[in-house]
């Protein structure tokens, strides 16, 4: 399998490389639109609902902060800065929320910068109002709500930007507390709680959104890879149909123009060159899929399996498995590498063949394909019971531990292709 060409991109549109003779996705194709939507700045993969929840949470905290502010009206030496801070926050947050609700799930850079400037003004005005009181943690209200205001952008802006802003907010609180508040056993807890309320909601929301996107991408990848189970023994990949459709349409348009007389014969050199290129690309697509099985496409075109699983199937024997065996094998490999992480990378190596001939005449209608799965980075007791049930669908198996890795040997009985 190592000599075969790998796909240019995987199921999630991540570019893997461009082989010789390959072309870019056409700008108007469905695949190109999907890639543009996936990489566009804004909410995606259902995170818009998380953004709504974050906005509601920010609104609740703002109401609570206004309540705390109202209860401390008599403490302020000058009410003008704190009132200005709350008005500025309400206007900025309302404007951003209205824009997102009416113009779509996007947060352009210019608006994000303006929003951050408004939040910085809120923090500055709040600090000015409570500075003479000598206790930032006890009296901060609008500045804490400004930290919650970052939740409005958590699904629409890169995480690194929000992390940088959160660090800047943490630094601002630290400097203000150090310059105004006497730190002792009675004031330190209040300062820590206030700073945590201002900084950590946005950081926690970033973590939740990243995990959610990872989960949805993983499930999308799984669904797309599952489509290979019903593929013929030899077939083009999941992502090749788009390219074939483009070439087919271009060939039909050229033939139609010749038939209708719009393109005169003999063809002009430029038109003849285009026709020759189309014919060459079509022939290459017809040839290149003659030894690529469903399992090859499932592994190489998957964002998840492509990083964790390798396949050695020189005889293209995976194509002989029936639908139930394919589903079991794919599910087993997927489950074994599903918990892959940076600290303990789990890998799986699949080796198929050579074929074991039948031992008696009565069994000549079937052949046995040895399948060996060798994993690393996962202990046997960490393999989910569902994985063993999936392996049992493929055939009789035996497992062992070899050099700190799990080795699973499967005898997969399939119909003899000579009888089909």
C-alpha positions as CSV (number, residue, x, y, z in Angstrom):
1,X,0.0,0.0,0.0
2,X,2.9,2.3,0.5
3,X,3.4,2.8,-3.2
4,X,-0.1,4.0,-3.9
5,X,-1.1,7.6,-4.1
6,X,-2.7,9.1,-1.0
7,X,-5.6,11.5,-1.3
8,X,-5.1,15.2,-1.5
9,X,-7.4,15.9,1.4
10,X,-9.3,14.0,4.1
11,X,-13.0,13.8,5.0
12,X,-12.9,17.1,6.8
13,X,-11.3,19.1,4.0
14,X,-7.7,19.1,5.4
15,X,-5.2,19.3,2.6
16,X,-2.8,16.4,2.8
17,X,-0.7,17.1,-0.2
18,X,-0.9,17.3,-4.0
19,X,0.2,14.6,-6.2
20,X,1.5,14.7,-9.7
21,X,-1.3,15.4,-12.2
22,X,-3.8,16.4,-9.5
23,X,-5.8,19.6,-9.8
24,X,-7.3,21.9,-7.2
25,X,-10.9,21.6,-6.4
26,X,-13.1,23.7,-8.8
27,X,-14.3,26.9,-7.2
28,X,-17.9,26.1,-7.7
29,X,-17.9,22.5,-6.6
30,X,-19.7,21.2,-3.6
31,X,-16.5,20.0,-2.0
32,X,-14.8,23.4,-2.4
33,X,-17.9,25.2,-0.9
34,X,-17.8,22.8,2.0
35,X,-14.1,23.5,2.6
36,X,-14.7,27.3,2.4
37,X,-17.6,27.0,4.9
38,X,-15.5,24.9,7.3
39,X,-12.6,27.3,7.2
40,X,-14.6,30.5,7.2
41,X,-14.4,32.6,10.4
42,X,-17.6,32.3,12.4
43,X,-19.7,29.8,14.2
44,X,-19.9,26.3,12.7
45,X,-20.7,22.7,13.5
46,X,-23.6,23.8,15.8
47,X,-21.5,26.1,18.0
48,X,-24.1,28.9,17.3
49,X,-26.2,27.3,20.0
50,X,-23.3,27.5,22.4
51,X,-22.9,31.1,21.5
52,X,-26.6,31.8,22.3
53,X,-26.1,30.2,25.7
54,X,-23.0,32.2,26.4
55,X,-24.8,35.4,25.5
56,X,-27.6,34.5,27.9
57,X,-25.1,33.7,30.7
58,X,-23.5,37.1,30.1
59,X,-26.8,38.8,30.3
60,X,-27.6,37.1,33.6
61,X,-24.3,38.1,35.1
62,X,-24.9,41.7,33.9
63,X,-28.2,41.8,35.8
64,X,-26.5,40.4,38.9
65,X,-23.7,43.0,38.5
66,X,-26.3,45.8,38.2
67,X,-27.9,44.5,41.4
68,X,-24.6,44.6,43.3
69,X,-23.9,48.1,41.9
70,X,-27.3,49.3,43.1
71,X,-26.6,48.0,46.6
72,X,-23.4,50.0,46.7
73,X,-24.6,53.3,45.4
74,X,-23.8,55.0,48.7
75,X,-20.1,53.9,48.6
76,X,-19.0,55.7,45.5
77,X,-17.4,59.1,45.7
78,X,-18.4,59.9,42.1
79,X,-21.1,58.0,40.3
80,X,-20.4,59.3,36.9
81,X,-17.5,56.9,35.9
82,X,-19.4,53.8,37.1
83,X,-22.6,54.8,35.4
84,X,-20.7,55.5,32.2
85,X,-19.0,52.1,32.5
86,X,-22.4,50.3,32.7
87,X,-23.9,52.3,29.9
88,X,-20.9,51.6,27.7
89,X,-21.1,47.9,28.4
90,X,-24.8,47.7,27.7
91,X,-24.5,49.6,24.4
92,X,-21.5,47.5,23.2
93,X,-23.0,44.2,24.2
94,X,-26.4,45.0,22.7
95,X,-24.8,46.2,19.4
96,X,-22.8,43.0,19.0
97,X,-25.7,40.8,19.9
98,X,-28.0,42.6,17.5
99,X,-25.4,42.4,14.7
100,X,-24.9,38.7,15.2
101,X,-28.6,38.0,15.4
102,X,-29.5,40.0,12.2
103,X,-26.4,39.6,10.0
104,X,-25.3,36.1,10.7
105,X,-22.9,34.2,12.8
106,X,-19.7,36.3,12.2
107,X,-17.6,38.7,14.2
108,X,-15.3,40.6,11.8
109,X,-12.0,41.9,13.1
110,X,-12.9,45.5,13.0
111,X,-15.9,44.9,15.1
112,X,-14.0,42.7,17.5
113,X,-11.3,45.4,18.0
114,X,-14.0,48.0,18.6
115,X,-15.8,45.7,21.1
116,X,-12.5,45.0,23.0
117,X,-11.9,48.8,23.1
118,X,-15.3,49.3,24.6
119,X,-14.7,46.5,27.2
120,X,-11.3,48.1,28.1
121,X,-13.2,51.4,28.6
122,X,-15.6,49.6,30.9
123,X,-12.8,48.2,33.0
124,X,-11.0,51.5,33.2
125,X,-14.1,53.4,34.2
126,X,-15.0,50.9,36.8
127,X,-11.5,51.0,38.3
128,X,-11.6,54.8,38.4
129,X,-14.9,54.7,40.3
130,X,-13.8,52.1,42.9
131,X,-10.1,53.1,43.2
132,X,-10.6,55.4,46.2
133,X,-12.5,52.6,48.0
134,X,-9.3,50.6,48.5
135,X,-10.8,47.2,47.8
136,X,-11.1,46.2,44.1
137,X,-12.4,42.7,44.8
138,X,-15.3,43.8,47.0
139,X,-16.5,46.7,44.8
140,X,-15.7,45.6,41.2
141,X,-19.0,45.2,39.2
142,X,-18.8,46.4,35.6
143,X,-15.2,45.2,35.2
144,X,-16.2,41.7,36.2
145,X,-19.1,41.8,33.7
146,X,-16.7,42.9,31.0
147,X,-14.9,39.6,31.5
148,X,-18.2,37.8,30.9
149,X,-18.7,40.0,27.8
150,X,-15.9,38.0,26.1
151,X,-18.3,35.1,26.0
152,X,-20.1,36.8,23.0
153,X,-17.0,36.1,20.9
154,X,-16.0,32.7,22.2
155,X,-17.6,30.8,19.2
156,X,-16.7,33.4,16.6
157,X,-13.1,34.4,17.2
158,X,-9.9,32.3,17.4
159,X,-9.1,30.9,20.9
160,X,-5.6,32.5,21.0
161,X,-7.1,36.0,20.7
162,X,-9.5,35.4,23.6
163,X,-6.8,33.9,25.7
164,X,-4.6,36.9,25.1
165,X,-7.4,39.2,26.1
166,X,-8.1,37.2,29.3
167,X,-4.5,37.3,30.3
168,X,-4.5,41.1,29.7
169,X,-7.6,41.4,31.9
170,X,-6.0,39.3,34.6
171,X,-2.9,41.6,34.5
172,X,-5.1,44.6,34.8
173,X,-6.9,43.2,37.9
174,X,-3.6,42.2,39.4
175,X,-2.0,45.6,39.0
176,X,-5.1,47.4,40.3
177,X,-5.3,45.1,43.4
178,X,-1.6,45.5,44.1
179,X,-1.8,49.3,44.0
180,X,-5.0,49.8,45.9
181,X,-6.0,46.9,48.2
182,X,-4.1,45.9,51.4
183,X,-3.7,42.1,51.1
184,X,-4.3,40.1,54.2
185,X,-6.2,37.0,55.3
186,X,-9.6,38.8,55.1
187,X,-9.1,40.5,51.7
188,X,-7.2,37.9,49.7
189,X,-10.2,35.5,49.3
190,X,-12.4,38.3,48.0
191,X,-9.8,39.3,45.4
192,X,-9.3,35.8,44.2
193,X,-13.0,35.2,43.8
194,X,-13.5,38.4,41.9
195,X,-10.6,37.8,39.6
196,X,-11.7,34.3,38.9
197,X,-15.2,35.5,38.0
198,X,-13.8,38.0,35.6
199,X,-11.2,35.8,33.9
200,X,-12.1,32.1,34.0
201,X,-15.6,32.1,32.4
202,X,-14.1,32.9,29.0
203,X,-11.3,30.4,29.4
204,X,-13.7,27.7,30.4
205,X,-16.0,28.5,27.5
206,X,-13.0,28.2,25.1
207,X,-12.3,24.8,26.4
208,X,-15.9,23.7,26.1
209,X,-16.2,25.0,22.5
210,X,-12.9,23.3,21.4
211,X,-14.0,20.0,22.9
212,X,-17.4,20.3,21.3
213,X,-16.0,21.0,17.9
214,X,-13.6,18.1,18.2
215,X,-16.5,15.8,19.1
216,X,-18.6,16.9,16.2
217,X,-15.7,16.6,13.7
218,X,-14.9,13.2,15.0
219,X,-18.5,12.0,14.5
220,X,-18.7,13.6,11.0
221,X,-15.5,11.8,10.1
222,X,-16.9,8.5,11.4
223,X,-20.1,8.9,9.4
224,X,-18.2,9.6,6.2
225,X,-15.8,6.8,6.7
226,X,-18.7,4.4,7.4
227,X,-19.9,5.0,3.8
228,X,-17.0,2.9,2.5
229,X,-18.5,-0.3,4.0
230,X,-21.0,-0.6,1.1
231,X,-18.4,0.2,-1.6
232,X,-17.5,-2.3,-4.3
233,X,-14.3,-4.4,-3.9
234,X,-12.3,-1.9,-6.0
235,X,-13.5,1.7,-6.1
236,X,-12.5,5.3,-6.2
237,X,-12.3,7.2,-2.9
238,X,-15.0,9.1,-1.1
239,X,-13.5,12.4,-2.4
240,X,-12.9,11.3,-6.0
241,X,-16.6,11.4,-7.1
242,X,-16.5,15.2,-7.1
243,X,-13.5,15.3,-9.4
244,X,-15.1,12.6,-11.7
245,X,-18.3,14.6,-11.9
246,X,-16.4,17.7,-12.9
247,X,-14.5,15.9,-15.6
248,X,-17.6,14.2,-16.8
249,X,-19.4,17.5,-17.1
250,X,-16.5,19.1,-19.0
251,X,-16.4,16.2,-21.4
252,X,-20.1,16.3,-22.0
253,X,-20.0,20.1,-22.7
254,X,-17.2,19.6,-25.2
255,X,-18.9,16.8,-27.0
256,X,-22.2,18.7,-27.1
257,X,-20.5,21.8,-28.5
258,X,-19.0,19.6,-31.3
259,X,-22.3,17.9,-32.0
260,X,-24.2,21.2,-32.2
261,X,-21.7,22.8,-34.5
262,X,-20.6,25.4,-32.0
263,X,-17.1,24.0,-32.1
264,X,-15.9,23.4,-35.6
265,X,-13.9,20.4,-36.7
266,X,-11.0,19.9,-36.8
267,X,-10.5,21.3,-33.3
268,X,-8.3,24.3,-32.7
269,X,-5.0,23.6,-31.0
270,X,-6.2,25.0,-27.7
271,X,-9.5,23.1,-27.7
272,X,-7.7,19.9,-28.7
273,X,-5.3,20.3,-25.8
274,X,-8.2,20.7,-23.4
275,X,-9.8,17.5,-24.8
276,X,-6.6,15.6,-24.5
277,X,-6.2,16.7,-20.9
278,X,-9.7,15.6,-20.1
279,X,-9.1,12.2,-21.7
280,X,-5.9,11.7,-19.8
281,X,-7.4,12.7,-16.4
282,X,-10.4,10.3,-17.0
283,X,-8.1,7.4,-17.9
284,X,-6.0,8.1,-14.8
285,X,-9.0,8.0,-12.5
286,X,-10.2,4.8,-14.1
287,X,-6.8,3.2,-13.6
288,X,-5.8,4.4,-10.2
289,X,-8.7,2.8,-8.4
290,X,-8.3,-0.7,-9.6
291,X,-6.3,-1.9,-6.6
292,X,-7.6,0.5,-3.9
293,X,-10.1,-1.2,-1.6
294,X,-12.7,0.3,0.7
295,X,-10.4,-0.1,3.7
296,X,-7.6,1.8,2.0
297,X,-9.9,4.7,1.4
298,X,-11.4,4.5,4.9
299,X,-8.0,4.9,6.5
300,X,-6.2,7.2,4.1
301,X,-9.1,9.7,3.7
302,X,-10.1,9.8,7.3
303,X,-8.8,12.7,9.4
304,X,-8.8,10.5,12.5
305,X,-7.7,7.1,11.1
306,X,-5.2,8.6,8.8
307,X,-3.1,9.8,11.7
308,X,-3.3,6.6,13.8
309,X,-3.8,3.6,11.5
310,X,-1.7,2.0,8.8
311,X,-2.7,-0.7,6.4
312,X,-0.6,-3.5,4.7
313,X,-2.8,-5.3,2.2
314,X,-0.8,-6.1,-0.9
315,X,-3.4,-8.6,-2.2
316,X,-6.3,-6.2,-1.8
317,X,-8.1,-8.8,0.3
318,X,-10.1,-6.3,2.3
319,X,-12.5,-6.0,-0.7
320,X,-13.6,-9.7,-0.2
321,X,-15.1,-9.0,3.2
322,X,-18.9,-8.8,3.4
323,X,-20.8,-5.8,4.8
324,X,-21.0,-7.2,8.3
325,X,-17.3,-8.1,8.4
326,X,-16.3,-4.7,7.0
327,X,-18.4,-2.9,9.6
328,X,-16.9,-5.0,12.4
329,X,-13.3,-4.4,11.3
330,X,-13.8,-0.7,10.8
331,X,-15.6,-0.2,14.1
332,X,-12.9,-2.2,16.0
333,X,-10.0,-0.1,14.6
334,X,-12.0,3.1,15.1
335,X,-12.7,2.3,18.8
336,X,-9.2,1.3,19.5
337,X,-7.7,4.6,18.4
338,X,-10.7,6.7,19.5
339,X,-9.1,7.8,22.7
340,X,-5.9,9.0,21.0
341,X,-4.3,11.9,22.7
342,X,-0.9,13.7,22.6
343,X,0.4,12.1,25.8
344,X,-0.3,8.5,24.8
345,X,-0.7,8.2,21.1
346,X,-2.6,5.0,20.2
347,X,-1.8,3.5,16.8
348,X,-3.1,0.4,15.0
349,X,-1.4,-1.5,12.2
350,X,-3.5,-3.9,10.0
351,X,-2.0,-6.7,8.0
352,X,-4.2,-8.8,5.7
353,X,-3.1,-12.1,4.1
354,X,-1.8,-14.2,2.7
355,X,-4.9,-16.3,2.0
356,X,-5.1,-19.7,3.7
357,X,-6.4,-22.3,1.3
358,X,-9.3,-24.5,2.4
359,X,-8.3,-27.7,4.2
360,X,-11.0,-30.0,2.7
361,X,-13.1,-30.1,-0.5
362,X,-16.3,-29.2,1.3
363,X,-14.8,-25.8,2.3
364,X,-13.6,-24.9,-1.1
365,X,-16.4,-22.4,-1.5
366,X,-14.7,-20.3,1.2
367,X,-11.3,-19.0,1.9
368,X,-9.7,-17.7,5.1
369,X,-8.0,-14.3,5.3
370,X,-5.7,-13.9,8.2
371,X,-6.0,-10.4,9.7
372,X,-3.5,-9.2,12.3
373,X,-4.1,-6.0,14.2
374,X,-1.2,-4.7,16.2
375,X,-1.8,-1.7,18.5
376,X,0.6,0.4,20.6
377,X,-0.1,2.9,23.3
378,X,-3.1,1.0,24.7
379,X,-3.2,-1.7,27.3
380,X,-5.5,-4.7,26.8
381,X,-7.6,-3.9,29.8
382,X,-8.3,-0.4,28.3
383,X,-9.9,-1.9,25.2
384,X,-13.6,-1.4,25.3
385,X,-15.8,-4.5,25.4
386,X,-17.6,-3.1,22.3
387,X,-14.4,-3.5,20.4
388,X,-14.2,-7.2,21.1
389,X,-17.8,-7.6,20.0
390,X,-17.0,-5.8,16.7
391,X,-13.9,-8.0,16.2
392,X,-16.2,-11.1,16.7
393,X,-18.2,-10.0,13.6
394,X,-15.1,-10.3,11.5
395,X,-14.2,-13.9,12.5
396,X,-12.7,-16.1,15.2
397,X,-9.9,-14.2,17.0
398,X,-7.1,-14.7,19.5
399,X,-5.3,-11.9,21.3
400,X,-1.9,-11.6,23.0
401,X,0.4,-9.0,24.5
402,X,3.6,-8.5,22.6
403,X,6.3,-6.0,23.5
404,X,3.8,-3.8,25.4
405,X,1.4,-3.9,22.5
406,X,-1.8,-5.8,21.9
407,X,-1.8,-8.2,19.0
408,X,-5.1,-9.5,17.7
409,X,-5.1,-12.4,15.1
410,X,-8.4,-12.9,13.2
411,X,-9.4,-15.7,10.9
412,X,-11.8,-14.1,8.5
413,X,-13.8,-16.6,6.4
414,X,-15.1,-15.1,3.2
415,X,-16.7,-16.5,0.0
416,X,-14.2,-17.8,-2.6
417,X,-14.0,-15.1,-5.3
418,X,-13.4,-17.9,-7.8
419,X,-17.0,-19.1,-7.3
420,X,-18.5,-15.6,-7.8
